[in-house]
Amino acid sequence: MTDADDEPLKARVEQWLTREMPIIKMHGGTSAVREADPETGEVIIELGGGCTGCEVADITTSNIEAELLTWPEISDITVRVPDPRESLGGPDQAESIMGIDRTEGGRGDWGSSNPGKDHF
């Protein structure tokens, strides 16, 4: 049986995320250790899936950073959560996504399905 310190830093961080942060997966999120350099102490984690656009992603990010900075071999931690607009093509995307016409301020195009003024 190997000592935990013999495992690569990246593997240990991934195991910690799985064990100590199940909330990520429970809420449909994903986590990936993009970099874990034992020489510089730099760790980069990216959250995705349900974390993208989540209102509590900042709290999750802060909790991850606070814990991992207590590890003696980690001196710098970056946790990235992509902006939800990035996964939709960015703020300049003009075409319709899921029925939302972004060129019309996100109101969409009612077209012939507009029920009219007298519809309750």
Residue frames as qw, qx, qy, qz and C-alpha x, y, z in Angstrom:
[[0.000, 0.889, 0.458, 0.000, 0.00, 0.00, 0.00],
 [0.448, 0.371, -0.013, 0.814, 1.38, 3.42, -0.97],
 [0.207, -0.488, -0.395, 0.750, 1.51, 6.47, 1.21],
 [0.280, 0.856, 0.429, -0.076, -0.84, 9.28, 0.12],
 [0.105, -0.862, 0.232, 0.439, 2.14, 11.62, -0.21],
 [0.435, -0.205, 0.728, 0.489, 3.59, 9.32, -2.90],
 [0.431, 0.633, 0.629, 0.136, 0.63, 9.98, -5.19],
 [0.291, 0.299, 0.231, 0.879, 0.90, 12.85, -7.65],
 [0.061, 0.235, 0.341, -0.908, -0.50, 16.15, -6.42],
 [0.418, 0.028, -0.399, -0.816, -3.07, 16.21, -9.23],
 [0.526, -0.201, -0.810, -0.163, -4.47, 12.82, -8.20],
 [0.268, -0.286, -0.690, 0.608, -4.67, 13.84, -4.54],
 [0.200, 0.186, 0.089, -0.958, -6.53, 17.06, -5.38],
 [0.503, -0.051, -0.593, -0.627, -8.94, 15.14, -7.64],
 [0.469, -0.252, -0.834, 0.140, -9.58, 12.60, -4.86],
 [0.094, -0.253, -0.496, 0.825, -10.15, 15.40, -2.36],
 [0.341, 0.073, -0.198, -0.916, -12.67, 17.10, -4.67],
 [0.554, -0.144, -0.730, -0.374, -14.58, 13.83, -5.09],
 [0.467, -0.277, -0.764, 0.347, -14.57, 13.02, -1.38],
 [0.207, -0.376, -0.442, 0.788, -15.02, 16.46, 0.21],
 [0.233, 0.318, -0.073, -0.916, -17.02, 18.37, -2.38],
 [0.224, 0.283, 0.915, 0.177, -19.82, 15.98, -3.42],
 [0.240, 0.695, 0.379, -0.562, -22.12, 19.00, -3.65],
 [0.108, 0.490, -0.495, -0.709, -20.55, 19.77, -7.03],
 [0.099, -0.007, -0.924, -0.369, -21.70, 16.51, -8.56],
 [0.091, 0.468, 0.813, -0.334, -25.00, 16.49, -6.64],
 [0.237, 0.725, 0.209, -0.612, -25.95, 19.78, -8.32],
 [0.749, 0.597, 0.278, 0.073, -24.98, 18.59, -11.79],
 [0.068, 0.927, -0.346, -0.125, -21.56, 20.21, -11.77],
 [0.925, 0.204, -0.125, 0.295, -18.20, 18.92, -12.85],
 [0.306, -0.884, 0.322, 0.149, -14.69, 19.56, -11.64],
 [0.886, 0.347, -0.062, 0.303, -11.36, 19.01, -13.34],
 [0.501, -0.711, 0.225, 0.440, -7.85, 19.63, -12.09],
 [0.625, 0.778, -0.027, 0.045, -6.26, 21.35, -15.08],
 [0.486, 0.584, -0.475, 0.443, -2.85, 21.83, -13.49],
 [0.732, -0.678, 0.055, -0.046, -1.15, 20.74, -10.28],
 [0.590, 0.596, -0.396, 0.374, 2.54, 21.57, -10.25],
 [0.783, -0.543, -0.224, 0.207, 4.30, 20.27, -7.13],
 [0.618, 0.075, -0.063, 0.780, 7.41, 22.35, -7.91],
 [0.028, 0.367, 0.050, 0.928, 5.65, 25.73, -8.06],
 [0.041, 0.281, 0.752, -0.594, 2.71, 24.81, -5.82],
 [0.370, 0.194, -0.144, -0.897, 0.25, 26.09, -8.41],
 [0.238, 0.289, 0.927, -0.022, -3.09, 24.31, -8.80],
 [0.341, 0.134, -0.223, -0.903, -5.77, 25.20, -11.34],
 [0.242, 0.304, 0.909, -0.151, -9.24, 23.71, -11.07],
 [0.270, -0.019, -0.365, -0.891, -12.09, 24.28, -13.47],
 [0.350, 0.305, 0.769, -0.439, -15.72, 23.83, -12.51],
 [0.225, 0.055, -0.562, -0.794, -18.34, 23.30, -15.20],
 [0.215, -0.380, -0.887, -0.148, -21.69, 21.71, -15.90],
 [0.312, -0.781, -0.530, -0.108, -24.22, 22.89, -13.32],
 [0.479, -0.513, -0.168, 0.692, -21.59, 25.16, -11.74],
 [0.220, 0.154, 0.346, 0.899, -21.68, 27.42, -14.79],
 [0.262, -0.455, -0.288, -0.801, -24.06, 30.24, -13.87],
 [0.578, -0.488, -0.643, 0.117, -24.81, 28.80, -10.41],
 [0.215, -0.876, -0.016, -0.431, -25.54, 31.41, -7.76],
 [0.702, -0.677, 0.219, -0.012, -23.44, 29.63, -5.11],
 [0.857, 0.365, -0.124, 0.343, -20.43, 28.87, -7.34],
 [0.136, 0.760, -0.349, 0.531, -18.51, 31.67, -5.59],
 [0.662, -0.564, 0.360, -0.340, -19.05, 29.98, -2.22],
 [0.989, 0.044, 0.113, 0.089, -17.93, 26.61, -3.60],
 [0.608, 0.626, -0.205, 0.443, -14.89, 28.26, -5.16],
 [0.173, -0.760, 0.383, -0.495, -14.00, 29.99, -1.89],
 [0.850, -0.389, 0.291, -0.202, -14.35, 26.75, 0.08],
 [0.932, 0.262, -0.010, 0.252, -12.09, 24.88, -2.33],
 [0.377, 0.715, -0.276, 0.520, -9.47, 27.64, -2.25],
 [0.434, -0.712, 0.344, -0.431, -9.55, 27.95, 1.55],
 [0.935, -0.254, 0.242, -0.052, -9.02, 24.22, 2.10],
 [0.882, 0.338, 0.002, 0.327, -6.38, 23.60, -0.53],
 [0.213, 0.803, -0.293, 0.474, -4.30, 26.58, 0.58],
 [0.640, -0.640, 0.361, -0.227, -3.85, 24.79, 3.92],
 [0.972, 0.098, 0.070, 0.200, -1.95, 22.03, 2.10],
 [0.455, -0.701, 0.277, 0.474, 1.79, 22.70, 2.55],
 [0.511, -0.021, 0.616, 0.599, 2.60, 21.81, -1.07],
 [0.231, 0.709, 0.537, 0.395, 0.05, 24.28, -2.52],
 [0.287, -0.343, -0.157, 0.880, 0.93, 27.97, -2.60],
 [0.264, 0.269, -0.177, -0.909, -1.40, 29.26, -5.32],
 [0.295, 0.341, 0.893, -0.010, -4.87, 28.02, -6.23],
 [0.297, 0.188, -0.243, -0.904, -7.10, 29.19, -9.05],
 [0.331, 0.355, 0.868, -0.109, -10.65, 27.89, -9.38],
 [0.157, 0.136, -0.378, -0.902, -12.30, 28.90, -12.63],
 [0.406, 0.478, 0.739, -0.244, -16.01, 28.79, -13.38],
 [0.220, 0.186, 0.548, 0.786, -16.75, 29.59, -17.03],
 [0.309, 0.258, 0.137, -0.905, -19.16, 32.42, -17.73],
 [0.569, 0.357, 0.723, -0.163, -22.45, 30.90, -18.93],
 [0.471, 0.786, -0.026, -0.400, -22.37, 33.19, -21.97],
 [0.036, -0.571, 0.755, 0.321, -19.19, 31.47, -23.14],
 [0.351, 0.060, 0.933, 0.053, -21.01, 28.18, -23.58],
 [0.452, 0.679, 0.537, -0.217, -23.76, 29.91, -25.57],
 [0.586, 0.523, 0.308, 0.536, -21.42, 31.60, -28.01],
 [0.351, -0.130, -0.134, 0.918, -20.78, 34.81, -26.10],
 [0.133, 0.632, 0.411, -0.643, -22.66, 38.08, -25.86],
 [0.179, 0.478, -0.374, -0.775, -22.17, 38.86, -29.57],
 [0.159, 0.128, 0.944, 0.260, -23.94, 35.74, -30.83],
 [0.359, 0.112, -0.105, -0.920, -26.90, 36.85, -32.91],
 [0.491, -0.085, -0.743, -0.447, -28.67, 33.63, -33.83],
 [0.716, -0.414, 0.005, -0.562, -31.47, 32.12, -31.82],
 [0.236, 0.218, -0.903, 0.285, -30.58, 29.74, -29.00],
 [0.093, -0.323, -0.897, 0.287, -33.39, 27.63, -27.58],
 [0.004, -0.752, -0.626, -0.207, -35.99, 30.05, -28.91],
 [0.264, -0.830, -0.142, 0.470, -34.34, 33.18, -27.54],
 [0.553, 0.676, 0.143, 0.466, -33.46, 35.73, -30.17],
 [0.568, -0.452, -0.163, 0.668, -30.49, 37.51, -28.63],
 [0.250, 0.228, 0.257, 0.905, -30.70, 40.33, -31.19],
 [0.321, -0.623, -0.371, -0.609, -34.04, 41.35, -29.70],
 [0.229, -0.538, 0.457, -0.671, -32.86, 41.70, -26.13],
 [0.014, 0.077, -0.964, 0.253, -33.70, 38.10, -25.30],
 [0.560, 0.147, 0.295, -0.760, -37.43, 38.56, -25.80],
 [0.416, 0.124, 0.887, 0.155, -37.63, 35.96, -28.54],
 [0.252, 0.065, -0.477, -0.839, -39.84, 35.97, -31.57],
 [0.521, 0.179, 0.626, -0.551, -43.50, 35.35, -30.82],
 [0.062, 0.067, -0.788, -0.609, -44.33, 35.07, -34.52],
 [0.504, -0.241, -0.530, -0.638, -47.67, 33.44, -35.28],
 [0.522, -0.321, -0.762, 0.210, -47.86, 31.93, -31.78],
 [0.006, 0.077, -0.321, 0.944, -48.49, 35.37, -30.25],
 [0.028, -0.491, -0.863, 0.114, -51.84, 34.96, -28.50],
 [0.005, -0.635, -0.352, -0.688, -52.71, 38.66, -28.82],
 [0.071, -0.367, 0.339, -0.863, -53.76, 41.38, -26.38],
 [0.686, -0.306, -0.002, -0.660, -57.00, 39.74, -25.29],
 [0.779, 0.012, -0.624, 0.065, -55.35, 36.46, -24.21],
 [0.554, -0.731, 0.208, -0.340, -55.40, 35.84, -20.45]]
